[in-house]
Amino acid sequence: MNLNKSFLFLLFSLISQALVLAGGRDSLITVKKEKLESNKKGQFVLPKETILNLYNDFTPVKVVSPGDAEQIGFVDRKGKFVIAPEYHVLVEHFQNGCAIVGNYKDSKTLMGVIDENGKVVAPLKYDSIVRISKAVFSCNLGGYFDFYNAAGIRLNVAKLTDFKIDGNLVSGTNVEAEQGVFDLNGKLLLPFQYKKIIIKDSGIDAKKYPIWKIVGSGKDLFTIHADSLQSFQPGFNRFFRNEYVGVLKGSQILAPPVYTDIQILEPGHFIVKKEKYFGLVDSTGKVILPSIFDSIEKTMCPSLLKLYSREGESVFNKESRQVIFRNEKAVHVLDCIAFALKDKDHKWGVVDVNSNTIIPFEYDSIGYKREGLFEAGTITDGKLEMGAIDSERQWIICQGDLDLFNIGLLEANEEQDSSGKIERKSICNLNRYKYASYEKLANGFIKVKNYKGQIGLINSKGKEISEPIYDSLAAVSDTLELFFLRKGKNVGLIDGDGVFVFSFKDDVTDIQPFENGHAAFKKKGLYGFIDLNGNIKVAPKYPKYQNFSDGYAAVVLLGKWGFVDKNENIAVQPYYPQVRPMRRGVARVSTGADKWKFIDSTGKDINGNVYNEIDVCGKGRYKVFKNGKAGLVEVNGKELIVPRYDQLIDYENGIIKVRKDGKAGFIDEAGNFIIPLEYEDVSYDKINNIYFLQPKPEENTSLELTTDKK
């Protein structure tokens, strides 16, 4: 027999339902409570006229009390109640000394197991219970599982998320991603503390999680079994077991490793993902929302979250922990008091938090709320035309003009009429039909396109800066009033007043984005540089280039790389087959295959060493490699750590992880050991300033199976 959880509980849940229904029928012997008699010991017995010879030692009897309350107990062959009538449902009759019973509570049937003495073997709290052998019961509560033997011993300490029956053995995984094994006789063979268990014909192979020691402020804080640990946020860490992740708050397991991902929503709340569904957990570990949603998103209101599921869209209030709108067709949170909803007829309206109507449900779309106006639209001739209405449903921004309103070209002003009544009117700063489309740029200007597809530029007041005659236009940056233009093969630059700072001339066919105040331009196949005023700072005579960095640009001349400054002076003669940009007066240059060194801005060697490889790492420092070993070089090129380690990670705050000969530890910038080089693995949490240390590798365990266990 080799069965998994999914198949078993599909089958057993159907059986349990059938048995519960059977227990509620009149197939049981029924007697009214007032008809019961008492023996000499004061114990309840059935009336004498009942046919006793039909009973076994544990015959179930339904006792009906005044008010039609029904409870089930068990009598022996003499009609004496050996187990008092205190159960509502008999799920499974006594077999091998145990019966499955249930009681009603809040419209649910809570099941448990009792023995022939009336002792509770499994408490009456489970959704369903299945006897998987003569001596073992599997109990399901909310999709998690507990196992009890006939002696009432719970075989798993933490509830199980999964299990598998393999012959006479049951292997399972608990909510802390720990695996264990017990047999169908109810004997625990391997406690639930293993990373992985493999059941074979010859025996059981098991592997434990590594033990991690957490060290901080010079002392051992606690230990934990995990594959790895990770920084998360102040006071919290993530830890991983197999493919699952949990959260630690200090040494406390805040969220067990049952999730496939955990991310920070905001301080105090975590978004958790289980399989493909999302939920919400607070900083105490309490599950605020179960993992049943397709996504959870922030909204315009800080206290409200948007929930998406197959049933619809909902809104959740984190402060009151209540669902405001549940499973709507669609809902937009406009602010903390106004919500746009789509009704069953696919029409949109606006309501308040108490579902009172603000805008009737008669629109085909409602977007955002802005300046007291609601974006709204209706479909005309098959086309959705968007505008903006006020709370009186007056069109302040006409349909079709919403784009102009959103980019600031159309304003909604308040005016008073002769009676003093305030009216809102829209004022447009341009002929709204002059252009076919508008696109607002990050620097506040607006790119426009005419009906021929040609591109121009206007400012935020609608003034035309450049007429639409170009093939393309783009802002140089998000803050500068400077724009690239292209027409045919030629390019140019204009400023915010439309004045050319670099015009279409001299066969310039390309201008690259500005970096550090300079942009490369291409003329007749060669590159030079211009500044933000369009002045040529470096003449176009180089076939290859690197952008300016730290005041210098790398260029190729006669097939070799060198450096020029902003005035086109050659700072480093073209000599090198490869170079990297200048950084803080230091450049990495190659003198041949797997040969790299450091030079300053005059071309002078800095530390005299040649490395196989140089990479930039934390704080702008350099990780260097020589003969397969790693070291560390300061920003100015000074060698801090001689290349002697197999692995090196710079944490940027004077703490450096190193590995050598299979062991790991930490050193400082002077090369002194902070944590000795004696651990299987180490990691550092910069947020909480603690160390994660793994003293020894994973432990393996083997258990040989005897014939009866097989």
C-alpha positions, 0 to 999 in steps of 0.5 A: 500500500502506497497512498498519499494524503490527497487521495485518502482524504478525498475518500475518507471525507466521503466515508465520514460524511456518510457515517455522520449521516447514518449516525443521525438516522433512527437506526440507533435504539432510541429511548426517552430520558424519563424512561430510563431506570436506575440500578442499586448503584444509581447508574442509568439502565434501559427499561426492562421491557427492552429486548436485551439479548440483541445487545453487545457490550457496547451497544449505542443508544440514543437518549432523547431529553425534554425539548427533543435534545438527543445524545448518544451513549453506550450500554452493555448486555445488561442495559447498563450505560458503560459510557454516559449519553453525551455525544451527538453523533456516532461516526464509527462504532467501536472497533478494536477498542475505540469509537469515533464520535462527534458533537455539534457546535456552531453548525459544525460537527467536531469529531474525536475518539474515545475508548471502551472506558469512555476515555478521550483518545483524540479530543473532540475538535476535528473536522474529520477523523479516519482510522488508518489502522487498528491502532492509529487515527488521522485527524484533520482540522482545517487542512492540518493533521494530527495522529493519535494511537489507541493509547491516546498518545499524539504521535506528532508534536506539531500539526502535519501539513502532509503525510504518506502511507507506505506499507506499514509506515506513515511519513509526514511533514509538520508545519515547521517543515520537519519530517518524521515516521511512525508505524501503523501500530502507533509506534514513533520510529523517527521523531519529527525533526528531519529535513528529508526522509526516504523509505526503502525496502531495506530501511529508512534514510533520514537527513537532519537540518543543519544547526545554526548558532546565532551570535550577537554582542559577543554572545550566543543568542540561540540555535535553530535547525534550518537550511539557511537564514536571511536578513529581513527587517529590524527584529525579524529574520527569514529562515528556510527549510526545504522549499519553505520560508518562515519568520523569526522574531528573535528566537521565536518562530513568528510564522512557521515555514509553511509559505513559499514566500514572505515579503514586507507589506509595511512595518507590522504586516507581512504578505505571505504566499502559500503555493500560489495564494496570498495572505496577511500576517501581523508582527505578532504572528497572527494570521490576519487573512488566510492564504486564499487570495490571488493578490493583495495590494495597497490602495489610495487609503493607507488603512485599506487593502484590495483583495483579489480572488476567484469570487471577486474583489474585496476591500479589507480594513487593517485597523478594524480587521473587517472586510468592507466590500466582499466579492464585488465584480470590481471595486476601486478605492478612490480615497478612505471614504469613497469607493467605485463599484461595478454592479451585476449589470456591469454599470459603475457607481460610487458609494461611501463606506456604508454603501450609501450611493454617492454617484448612481450606477449608470456609468460604463467606467469610473476611474480615480477621484481628483480635486473633488471630481470623479473620472467617469465615462460612457460608451458611445458608438462603441467607444469609451469616452472619459471625462470628469463629473462632480458629486452632482453628476455634472460634466466638469471635464467633458467626455474625451478631455480626460487626458488633457485634465490629467496632464494639466492642460485642462483645469477645473476652476470654481466661480460664483454666479450672481446669486453667490452659488459656486459653480465649477467650470473647465478652462483649457489652455490650448486648442484641444483638437490641435494634436492627436495625442499627448504624453506628459514627460517626467520633466513636466513638458508634454510630447505631442503628435499630430494627425500625420504621426509627427512629433513636437513639444509643448510646455505645461501651459500648452505653449508650443515649444517645437512644432510637430515635424520630427520623427522622434523626441525624448527628454535628456533626463527627468530634471533637465529642460533638454530634449533629443530630436531626430529627423531622418538620419540627423539628430539635435538638441533643444532646450526648454525654450525650443532653442537648438543647442546642437542643431541638425548639421555636419552629418551628426547621426547619433547622440547618446544619453547624457552622463555626468554632464556629457553626451557622446555624439557620432559623426562620420562613424567616429565619436566625440562629446558635447556638454549640456550647452551643446559645446563640442568638448571632445572632437569626434575622432574615436571609433570606440568610447566609454562615457565620462566618469570621475572627469575622464572618458575612456577612448580608443586610438590606434586600437588601444584604450586610454583616457581623455579629460573634459578638455580633450587632454590625453590623461592616460596614453592609449596602451591597454587592450581593455579598461574600465571607467575611472572611479575616484581617481582609480581605473582598472586596466588590462595588460593582457589575458587574465592580467589586470592592475590599478592605475591612477588618473595619470597612468601610474601603477598604484599597488604594483600587483597584477590580478587575474580578475577585478570586480567592484563590490560593496562601498566601491571597493574591489574584490581581486582574484589571483591564482584562484584566491580572493582578496580585497582592495580599497577604493584608492587601490590599496590592497587590504586583504592579500588574495588567499581565500577561496571565497570573500564577501564584503559586507561594507561595514568592516565585516568580511566573510571568508572561506578557505579549505571548506571552512568559513569565518569572518575577518575585519579590514585588517585581516584579523578574525572576528569569527574563527575559520571553523564553520561549515557556513556563515552569514551576516545580518547587517540589519540586526548586526548578528551572525549566523554560524553553522558549526557542522554539516547536515547529519544523516541517520539510517534505520534498518527495518525488521520484517514486521515493519516492512 
